[in-house]
Amino acid sequence: MEKSGYEFLDHTADVKVKCWGETLESAFSQAAYSLIATITPDLSKIKRKSEKTIKLEAEDKEALLFDFLSEFLYIFDVERLVFSDIKVIYIEELEASLKMKAELKGETFNKDIHEIGTEVKAITYSYMEINEKKNRTEIKIVFDI
């Protein structure tokens, strides 16, 4: 099995995704790739022209994932940016919260270059699962379309 990746699962009305990686950071990165692939399916068409850093803090892993993916929707809505290089640098546990940093590379969405996928309205907590094991973290999440 691949060390990291994502696959789309059947869901009646929305988009459900299973993501995995060797670490929590890798699995979070894959969740972000799956979100971008929902918006514009062919990530290979996204050039790495712009760089962006995301820093977040939340009370638990689920809230951190929700906020992280919601940030991509915000960036897409406001700046029209999509990304083909997404790397979560760290997810660190603090006393009463978690913080993270991610580095992104991409470009402005252009319908003449980038394939138009499905509009994602929101990230949801429904069906969200984060399962950490020794050398593998799996995430299941649903995107509201």
Protein Blocks (a to p, Z undefined) as FASTA:
>chain_A
ZZbdcdddddfklccdddddfbfklmmmmmmmmmmmmmmmplmlpccfbccddddddfbf
klmmmmmmmmmmmmmmmnopacfbdcdfbacddfkbccdddddddddddfklmccddddf
bdcfehpacdddfklccddddddZZ
